[in-house]
């Protein structure tokens, strides 16, 4: 199972971390990947930047809620298909 950790600390919260979580959960359902991908909220990942900090496996990314679908298609789907 692939786990996506999304920072819900104060800085990322202000940047829309909960919207990002919702977008990823919707994409997971639309692609029928509930048994392959898990989304977890976590506190600071130590990679604060301009976007919401998230971690997939051991790789860190900065993702905005606005580019969540594009990010999911290019960085999450290839890991599970």
C-alpha positions in Angstrom: 0.0 0.0 0.0 1.2 3.5 -0.9 0.8 6.0 1.9 0.6 9.8 1.3 1.5 11.8 4.3 0.1 15.4 4.2 1.2 18.0 6.6 -1.6 19.6 8.6 0.6 21.8 10.7 -0.3 25.5 11.0 1.7 26.7 7.9 0.4 24.0 5.6 -3.1 24.3 7.1 -3.2 27.9 6.0 -2.0 26.8 2.5 -4.9 24.4 2.1 -3.8 21.0 3.4 -7.3 19.9 4.2 -8.4 20.8 0.6 -5.5 18.8 -0.6 -6.5 15.8 1.5 -10.0 16.0 0.2 -8.8 16.2 -3.4 -6.6 13.2 -3.0 -9.3 11.2 -1.3 -11.7 12.1 -4.2 -9.1 11.0 -6.8 -8.5 7.8 -5.0 -12.2 7.0 -5.0 -12.6 8.0 -8.7 -9.8 5.7 -9.6 -11.0 2.9 -7.3 -7.7 2.7 -5.5 -9.0 2.6 -1.9 -7.2 -0.7 -1.4 -3.9 0.6 -2.8 -3.5 4.2 -1.5 -3.9 5.7 2.0 -3.9 9.4 2.9 -2.7 10.4 6.4 -2.5 13.8 8.0 0.7 14.4 9.9 2.3 17.4 11.6 5.4 19.2 10.3 7.4 17.2 7.8 10.2 19.7 8.0 10.0 20.7 4.3 8.1 23.9 4.6 7.9 25.9 1.4 5.4 27.7 -0.7 3.0 24.8 -0.9 1.6 22.0 1.3 4.3 19.6 2.3 3.6 16.0 1.6 5.6 12.8 1.5 5.1 9.7 -0.6 7.4 6.8 0.4 10.6 8.6 1.3 10.2 11.5 -1.3 9.0 15.0 -0.3 6.9 17.3 -2.4 5.2 20.7 -2.2 1.7 20.5 -3.6 -1.0 23.1 -3.8 -4.7 22.2 -3.7 -5.0 23.9 -7.2 -2.6 21.4 -8.8 -3.7 18.3 -6.7 -5.2 16.5 -9.6 -2.3 17.0 -11.9 0.1 16.0 -9.1 -2.0 12.8 -8.4 -1.9 11.8 -12.1 1.8 12.4 -12.5 3.3 11.3 -9.1 0.8 9.0 -7.4 -0.8 6.9 -10.1 2.5 5.6 -11.5 3.4 4.2 -8.1 0.3 2.0 -7.9 -0.5 1.0 -11.5 
